[in-house]
Amino acid sequence: MEVLYENILELDWRQVAMWAIGGLLIFLAIKKDMEPSLLLPIGFGAILVNLPNSGAITQITEHVVDGVNQVVEEVGVLDLLFNSGIANELFPLLLFIGIGAMIDFGPLLSNPKLMLFGAAAQFGIFMTLSLAALFGFDLRDAASIAIIGAADGPTSIFVANYFNSNYIGAIIVAAYSYMALVPIVQPPIIRLLTTKHERRIRMPYASGQVSKLTRILFPIIVTLVAGVVAPRSAPLVGFLMFGNLIRECGVLGSLSETAQKVLANLITLLLGLTVAAKMQADAFLNPETLLVLALGLAAFIFDTAGGVLLAKFINLFTKNKINPMIGAAGISAFPMSSRVVHKMGLAEDNQNFLLMHAAGANVAGQVASVVAGGLIIGLIV
């Protein structure tokens, strides 16, 4: 009873607020089906680390032994997992193997010009970097915040941890929350920047099949090119492309299936719980966190606008017009963004099937986002 009483006395209103935030994330995961594999463990972890004297995180206590004060450090399991899986970038890189095994680059390989939209949709990263610096964030923190615009959770974790950002908890929550909110965030921006006529543009499918040799060579060539252009991106691109090579080689079917399901699901579960170690109330509940969330939203908006505007610009010089909504799918939120564009196309014209084109731009964004992450790391020293 005495311990219970002491814990109640030590309870801070900010911890209770974090319980509410954790509960909200769990609600969104279960009731709204928003990135449940991540928001649910993050939400539960946020409650776990904000219990008074929680043994889940490292506690430093003082004990008097024979009249001498002794400082004892009790390492919490979530801090142990963080140091073992995120501080050394292990979890994000392993997750990229699973993601790579899930991705079919066929739509992109059949229409390579879609890679342009993957590049254009990274505009939000560099725009947000400038905004964050203007708001007074340290350049390394500004770079970590900007990478929310990669629309790629593992890349956000990798970069924020590399820079040892003070806002890693908020960055991770923002990255995954906005990925889940893509169906809400993107449509208004797309409608604002396009006309009804543009949204009704039909695009024929590219003819011809992508050969197996092309599919095998693609991840190898991308790794080589990205490694030369942006060496810091080599771990991110390399693990992503290795996962895709497992998928496409044709002789590792069971390993490909394991990477897509067992490995990806297990790492995602551990990742969600582990990042909660950085969601302790005293570090999370401050005005800077709200600003990080706002800048993350701005990054997603600028990403979407960058892809759409590039498509409109290309249409000024081409006979065969591109549906500008395809550009919005260039962000890395795979496959949510391509589904959003496909649904919007059908809403305007029930015979306008844009899924394959949007998927091509979407997987291009996946590659572009990890290259952008490497470029950011290389540029900011």
BASEGU-688599 format. One record per residue (C-alpha): x, y, z. Coordinates in steps of 0.05 Angstrom, whole numbers, plus 5000, padded with zeros to 4 digits. Each point is the difference from the previous one (the first is absolute). Example, Ala and Ser with C-alpha at 12.3 -4.5 7.8 and 13.67 -1.06 7.14 Angstrom:
2
+------+------+------+
!    X !    Y !    Z !
+------+------+------+
! 5246 ! 4910 ! 5156 !
! 5027 ! 5069 ! 4987 !
+------+------+------+
END
This chain:
381
+------+------+------+
!    X !    Y !    Z !
+------+------+------+
! 5000 ! 5000 ! 5000 !
! 5057 ! 5047 ! 5016 !
! 5031 ! 4990 ! 4931 !
! 4932 ! 5011 ! 4967 !
! 4990 ! 5064 ! 5039 !
! 5069 ! 5025 ! 4981 !
! 4987 ! 4986 ! 4926 !
! 4935 ! 5038 ! 5003 !
! 5034 ! 5059 ! 5032 !
! 5054 ! 5000 ! 4946 !
! 4949 ! 4997 ! 4943 !
! 5005 ! 5062 ! 4956 !
! 4942 ! 5028 ! 4958 !
! 5046 ! 4994 ! 4939 !
! 5004 ! 4925 ! 5011 !
! 4924 ! 4996 ! 5001 !
! 4999 ! 5041 ! 4936 !
! 5047 ! 4950 ! 4968 !
! 4953 ! 4943 ! 5022 !
! 4946 ! 5037 ! 4962 !
! 5045 ! 5008 ! 4939 !
! 5017 ! 4926 ! 5003 !
! 4926 ! 4983 ! 5006 !
! 4985 ! 5043 ! 4939 !
! 5052 ! 4964 ! 4959 !
! 4971 ! 4933 ! 5021 !
! 4930 ! 5024 ! 4982 !
! 5023 ! 5023 ! 4931 !
! 5035 ! 4934 ! 4989 !
! 4940 ! 4956 ! 5020 !
! 4939 ! 5042 ! 4983 !
! 5025 ! 5037 ! 4939 !
! 5049 ! 4947 ! 4975 !
! 5055 ! 5053 ! 4993 !
! 5068 ! 4965 ! 4995 !
! 4979 ! 4952 ! 5056 !
! 5065 ! 4960 ! 4999 !
! 5037 ! 5062 ! 5022 !
! 4952 ! 5048 ! 5034 !
! 4975 ! 4946 ! 5048 !
! 5069 ! 4981 ! 5028 !
! 5021 ! 5073 ! 5001 !
! 4937 ! 5019 ! 5038 !
! 5008 ! 4944 ! 5050 !
! 5074 ! 5016 ! 5008 !
! 4983 ! 5074 ! 5013 !
! 4957 ! 4978 ! 5059 !
! 5053 ! 4950 ! 5024 !
! 5057 ! 5050 ! 5003 !
! 4959 ! 5053 ! 5035 !
! 4981 ! 4959 ! 5061 !
! 5031 ! 5027 ! 5064 !
! 5069 ! 4969 ! 5011 !
! 4987 ! 4955 ! 4940 !
! 5048 ! 4942 ! 4997 !
! 4992 ! 5000 ! 4924 !
! 5050 ! 5057 ! 4996 !
! 5066 ! 5011 ! 5034 !
! 4995 ! 5024 ! 5072 !
! 5056 ! 5031 ! 5041 !
! 4991 ! 4993 ! 5075 !
! 5041 ! 5014 ! 5061 !
! 5008 ! 4951 ! 5058 !
! 5035 ! 5009 ! 5066 !
! 5044 ! 4941 ! 5016 !
! 5040 ! 5002 ! 5065 !
! 4991 ! 5075 ! 5002 !
! 5026 ! 5009 ! 4928 !
! 4956 ! 5025 ! 4943 !
! 5003 ! 4954 ! 4940 !
! 4971 ! 5017 ! 4932 !
! 4967 ! 4940 ! 4966 !
! 4979 ! 4999 ! 4927 !
! 4945 ! 4951 ! 4983 !
! 4997 ! 4993 ! 4924 !
! 4929 ! 4997 ! 4973 !
! 4982 ! 4949 ! 4947 !
! 4977 ! 5054 ! 4950 !
! 5064 ! 5038 ! 5007 !
! 5038 ! 4935 ! 4990 !
! 4960 ! 4986 ! 4937 !
! 5011 ! 5071 ! 4976 !
! 5075 ! 4996 ! 5008 !
! 5002 ! 4931 ! 4969 !
! 4952 ! 5012 ! 4941 !
! 4993 ! 5074 ! 4984 !
! 5062 ! 5035 ! 5027 !
! 5041 ! 4956 ! 4953 !
! 4947 ! 5005 ! 4943 !
! 4989 ! 4924 ! 5001 !
! 4924 ! 4998 ! 5003 !
! 4988 ! 5051 ! 4943 !
! 5049 ! 4964 ! 4955 !
! 4971 ! 4931 ! 5013 !
! 4931 ! 5028 ! 4987 !
! 5024 ! 5025 ! 4933 !
! 5015 ! 4928 ! 4979 !
! 4927 ! 4983 ! 5013 !
! 4975 ! 5062 ! 4964 !
! 5045 ! 4986 ! 4940 !
! 4973 ! 4929 ! 4996 !
! 4929 ! 5028 ! 4998 !
! 5011 ! 5049 ! 4943 !
! 4986 ! 4984 ! 4928 !
! 5040 ! 5048 ! 4957 !
! 4966 ! 4974 ! 4936 !
! 4955 ! 5062 ! 4990 !
! 5061 ! 5045 ! 5007 !
! 5044 ! 4959 ! 4954 !
! 4946 ! 4999 ! 4946 !
! 4996 ! 5076 ! 5003 !
! 5067 ! 5027 ! 5027 !
! 4982 ! 5073 ! 4992 !
! 4957 ! 4991 ! 5062 !
! 5065 ! 5004 ! 5039 !
! 4996 ! 5076 ! 4989 !
! 4939 ! 5004 ! 5045 !
! 5035 ! 4961 ! 5055 !
! 5055 ! 5053 ! 4998 !
! 4953 ! 5060 ! 4996 !
! 4959 ! 4975 ! 5059 !
! 5061 ! 5007 ! 5045 !
! 4994 ! 5076 ! 4993 !
! 4967 ! 5003 ! 5068 !
! 5063 ! 4975 ! 5035 !
! 5044 ! 5057 ! 4976 !
! 4945 ! 5053 ! 5008 !
! 4987 ! 4977 ! 5071 !
! 5074 ! 5000 ! 5016 !
! 5002 ! 5074 ! 4983 !
! 4936 ! 5014 ! 5040 !
! 5025 ! 4962 ! 5062 !
! 5066 ! 5039 ! 4998 !
! 4961 ! 5065 ! 4995 !
! 4960 ! 4981 ! 5061 !
! 5065 ! 4994 ! 5039 !
! 5012 ! 4926 ! 5002 !
! 5073 ! 4977 ! 5000 !
! 5020 ! 4978 ! 4930 !
! 5005 ! 4927 ! 5020 !
! 4932 ! 5002 ! 5032 !
! 4972 ! 5038 ! 4940 !
! 5027 ! 4945 ! 4954 !
! 4968 ! 4946 ! 5044 !
! 4933 ! 5036 ! 4999 !
! 5004 ! 5011 ! 4925 !
! 5008 ! 4926 ! 4987 !
! 4928 ! 4990 ! 5023 !
! 4987 ! 5022 ! 4929 !
! 5031 ! 4935 ! 4976 !
! 4932 ! 4969 ! 5018 !
! 5040 ! 4940 ! 5021 !
! 5003 ! 4980 ! 5073 !
! 5065 ! 4959 ! 5000 !
! 5036 ! 5056 ! 4963 !
! 4975 ! 5051 ! 5050 !
! 5024 ! 4957 ! 5058 !
! 5068 ! 4987 ! 4967 !
! 5014 ! 5074 ! 4986 !
! 4973 ! 5027 ! 5066 !
! 5041 ! 4949 ! 5039 !
! 5062 ! 5014 ! 4958 !
! 4995 ! 5074 ! 5019 !
! 4983 ! 4982 ! 5072 !
! 4940 ! 5046 ! 4994 !
! 4967 ! 5027 ! 5063 !
! 4932 ! 4989 ! 4969 !
! 5006 ! 4929 ! 4976 !
! 4935 ! 4979 ! 5035 !
! 4959 ! 5055 ! 4969 !
! 5032 ! 4988 ! 4932 !
! 4983 ! 4926 ! 5000 !
! 4928 ! 5012 ! 5023 !
! 4992 ! 5054 ! 4947 !
! 5030 ! 4956 ! 4945 !
! 4955 ! 4941 ! 5012 !
! 4938 ! 5040 ! 5018 !
! 5003 ! 5040 ! 4936 !
! 5013 ! 4938 ! 4959 !
! 4935 ! 4972 ! 5029 !
! 4965 ! 5067 ! 4985 !
! 5020 ! 5001 ! 4926 !
! 4927 ! 4988 ! 4978 !
! 4981 ! 5062 ! 5039 !
! 5060 ! 5045 ! 4986 !
! 5011 ! 4989 ! 4926 !
! 4932 ! 5007 ! 4965 !
! 4987 ! 5074 ! 5019 !
! 5070 ! 5019 ! 4976 !
! 4990 ! 4962 ! 4934 !
! 4933 ! 5032 ! 4988 !
! 5027 ! 5069 ! 5015 !
! 5056 ! 4993 ! 4949 !
! 4962 ! 4965 ! 4944 !
! 4939 ! 5013 ! 4957 !
! 4944 ! 4950 ! 4990 !
! 5023 ! 4991 ! 4928 !
! 5071 ! 4983 ! 5023 !
! 4974 ! 4949 ! 5051 !
! 4961 ! 4965 ! 4944 !
! 5061 ! 4990 ! 4955 !
! 5006 ! 4927 ! 4981 !
! 5068 ! 4967 ! 4993 !
! 5012 ! 4937 ! 4959 !
! 5039 ! 4943 ! 5031 !
! 5071 ! 4990 ! 4976 !
! 5004 ! 4941 ! 4953 !
! 5047 ! 4942 ! 5009 !
! 5021 ! 4958 ! 5059 !
! 5060 ! 5014 ! 5044 !
! 5051 ! 4943 ! 4992 !
! 5025 ! 4961 ! 5059 !
! 5071 ! 5022 ! 4984 !
! 4979 ! 5073 ! 5005 !
! 4966 ! 4988 ! 5066 !
! 5063 ! 4966 ! 5028 !
! 5048 ! 5053 ! 4973 !
! 4958 ! 5059 ! 5024 !
! 5014 ! 4994 ! 5076 !
! 5074 ! 4988 ! 4986 !
! 5007 ! 5060 ! 4953 !
! 4960 ! 5046 ! 5047 !
! 5045 ! 4981 ! 5058 !
! 5062 ! 5015 ! 4959 !
! 4974 ! 5067 ! 4974 !
! 4973 ! 5023 ! 5067 !
! 5064 ! 4978 ! 5035 !
! 5041 ! 5043 ! 4953 !
! 4954 ! 5061 ! 4998 !
! 4981 ! 5000 ! 5074 !
! 5048 ! 4953 ! 5038 !
! 4964 ! 5013 ! 5066 !
! 4938 ! 4969 ! 4971 !
! 5036 ! 4934 ! 4986 !
! 4974 ! 4964 ! 5063 !
! 4928 ! 5023 ! 4989 !
! 4998 ! 4987 ! 4925 !
! 5042 ! 4937 ! 5005 !
! 4956 ! 4965 ! 5050 !
! 4937 ! 5022 ! 4962 !
! 5027 ! 4974 ! 4935 !
! 5027 ! 4936 ! 5031 !
! 4930 ! 4985 ! 5024 !
! 4975 ! 5012 ! 4929 !
! 5054 ! 4955 ! 4971 !
! 4977 ! 4944 ! 5046 !
! 4931 ! 5009 ! 4971 !
! 5020 ! 5003 ! 4927 !
! 5056 ! 4948 ! 4996 !
! 4950 ! 4943 ! 4998 !
! 5040 ! 4951 ! 5041 !
! 4986 ! 5026 ! 5071 !
! 4924 ! 4997 ! 5002 !
! 4995 ! 4978 ! 5072 !
! 5050 ! 5053 ! 5023 !
! 4963 ! 5053 ! 4961 !
! 4935 ! 4980 ! 5034 !
! 5034 ! 5000 ! 5068 !
! 5029 ! 5069 ! 4988 !
! 4933 ! 5028 ! 4978 !
! 4960 ! 4971 ! 5058 !
! 5038 ! 4973 ! 5060 !
! 5060 ! 5046 ! 4998 !
! 4962 ! 5063 ! 4982 !
! 4945 ! 4988 ! 5051 !
! 5048 ! 4982 ! 5057 !
! 5045 ! 5060 ! 4988 !
! 4941 ! 5047 ! 4993 !
! 4972 ! 4976 ! 5066 !
! 5067 ! 5009 ! 5036 !
! 5011 ! 5067 ! 4966 !
! 4933 ! 5027 ! 5023 !
! 5012 ! 4981 ! 5072 !
! 5072 ! 5022 ! 5001 !
! 4991 ! 5071 ! 4972 !
! 4953 ! 5013 ! 5059 !
! 5062 ! 5004 ! 5043 !
! 5007 ! 5070 ! 4971 !
! 4929 ! 5020 ! 5017 !
! 5009 ! 5016 ! 5074 !
! 4957 ! 5058 ! 5021 !
! 5054 ! 5049 ! 5019 !
! 5033 ! 4994 ! 4931 !
! 4937 ! 4993 ! 4958 !
! 4951 ! 5051 ! 5027 !
! 5028 ! 5067 ! 4981 !
! 4985 ! 5054 ! 4947 !
! 5056 ! 4975 ! 4956 !
! 4964 ! 4933 ! 4992 !
! 4939 ! 5035 ! 4973 !
! 5044 ! 5038 ! 4952 !
! 5033 ! 4935 ! 4977 !
! 4931 ! 4971 ! 4986 !
! 4980 ! 5063 ! 4961 !
! 5064 ! 4998 ! 4959 !
! 4990 ! 4926 ! 4986 !
! 4931 ! 5016 ! 4972 !
! 5030 ! 5056 ! 4958 !
! 5051 ! 4950 ! 4972 !
! 4945 ! 4953 ! 4977 !
! 4962 ! 5058 ! 4968 !
! 5062 ! 5025 ! 4963 !
! 5016 ! 4928 ! 4977 !
! 4932 ! 4993 ! 4970 !
! 5002 ! 5068 ! 4967 !
! 5070 ! 4987 ! 4971 !
! 4978 ! 4937 ! 4964 !
! 4935 ! 5030 ! 4973 !
! 5033 ! 5064 ! 4976 !
! 5055 ! 4961 ! 4963 !
! 4947 ! 4960 ! 4963 !
! 4965 ! 5065 ! 4980 !
! 5066 ! 5029 ! 4977 !
! 5016 ! 4939 ! 4957 !
! 4931 ! 5004 ! 4969 !
! 5018 ! 5069 ! 4971 !
! 5049 ! 4966 ! 4953 !
! 4971 ! 4931 ! 4985 !
! 4945 ! 4976 ! 4954 !
! 4981 ! 4940 ! 5042 !
! 4977 ! 5033 ! 5064 !
! 5014 ! 4972 ! 5069 !
! 4946 ! 5001 ! 5053 !
! 5030 ! 5048 ! 5051 !
! 4973 ! 4959 ! 5058 !
! 5053 ! 4948 ! 4982 !
! 5052 ! 5049 ! 5026 !
! 4969 ! 4999 ! 5069 !
! 5013 ! 4925 ! 5004 !
! 5075 ! 5015 ! 4997 !
! 5004 ! 5004 ! 5076 !
! 5025 ! 4938 ! 5034 !
! 4936 ! 4983 ! 5038 !
! 4993 ! 4933 ! 4965 !
! 4948 ! 4976 ! 4981 !
! 4952 ! 5050 ! 5032 !
! 5015 ! 5058 ! 4953 !
! 4992 ! 4960 ! 4936 !
! 4933 ! 4974 ! 5026 !
! 4978 ! 5072 ! 5015 !
! 5016 ! 5022 ! 4929 !
! 4966 ! 4939 ! 4970 !
! 4936 ! 5014 ! 5040 !
! 5000 ! 5073 ! 4982 !
! 5008 ! 4982 ! 4926 !
! 4940 ! 4953 ! 5004 !
! 4959 ! 5052 ! 5036 !
! 5010 ! 5048 ! 4942 !
! 4992 ! 4947 ! 4946 !
! 4980 ! 4929 ! 5016 !
! 5041 ! 4974 ! 4941 !
! 5063 ! 5037 ! 5019 !
! 5046 ! 4947 ! 5029 !
! 5063 ! 5032 ! 5026 !
! 5024 ! 4948 ! 5050 !
! 5059 ! 4972 ! 4960 !
! 5027 ! 5070 ! 4983 !
! 4990 ! 5023 ! 5072 !
! 5034 ! 4938 ! 5027 !
! 5059 ! 5013 ! 4955 !
! 5008 ! 5070 ! 5026 !
! 4989 ! 4975 ! 5071 !
! 5057 ! 4949 ! 4998 !
! 5044 ! 5052 ! 4967 !
! 4986 ! 5043 ! 5061 !
! 5023 ! 4943 ! 5045 !
! 5067 ! 4999 ! 4966 !
! 5005 ! 5076 ! 4996 !
! 4984 ! 5008 ! 5074 !
! 5057 ! 4957 ! 5023 !
! 5048 ! 5034 ! 4952 !
! 4976 ! 5067 ! 5027 !
! 5013 ! 4976 ! 5071 !
! 5071 ! 4983 ! 4980 !
! 5009 ! 5067 ! 4967 !
! 4976 ! 5036 ! 5062 !
! 5049 ! 4962 ! 5043 !
! 5056 ! 5015 ! 4950 !
! 4984 ! 5074 ! 4997 !
! 4992 ! 5014 ! 5074 !
! 5064 ! 4989 ! 5039 !
+------+------+------+
END
